[in-house]
Amino acid sequence: MHLQSAVTMKGETKLTMHEGILEQLQQQQLMIVNPRRRNGLILYKSYHAEFAGPGSIVGGVGDLACREVLPVGDLDLLVPAAADDRQRGYLTRRQWIQLTRRITEQAQPEQRAKMILEQFEHYFDAKAIARIPDEAFSLLVGVLPRTIRNIREA
């Protein structure tokens, strides 16, 4: 079951959509990032950001601290129909978090910046990546925004 069209993104960022998704997260509504699309959601928390890629569940208690969201790609959020869907969504979200954790284990900030950009290049086209601000990538892997900018410009 798809959410209302206000939550489906077709290649452009709209403030009303961001507010709608954030409001649903604050209401603890569970949603799954469509596993059949190249899409995702960057969840800004107080001091870091998390990426929920295709198949990941978002919402619930775990995302109450979310203060802003950034859709990536052609975002499509689905309402999980059954407990199995939710469980699969949690497992997939955990895998995305573990991937990011492995990147953050790199000692050199430049290496972390390069690795996160390379990971996103595997999943998204250049246009989608260009729309993601340096700050979002920096909060994902614990580097300064200028480190991301330097790697992008290299």
ABEGO torsion letter per residue (X at the ends): XBBBAAABBBGBBBAAAAAAAAAAAAAGBBBBBBAABBBBBBBBBAABBBBBBBGBBBEEAAAAABABBBBBEBBBBBBBABAAAAAAAAAAAAAAAAAAAAAAABABAAAAAAAAAAAAAAABBAAAAAABBAAAAAAAAGBBAAAAAAAAAX
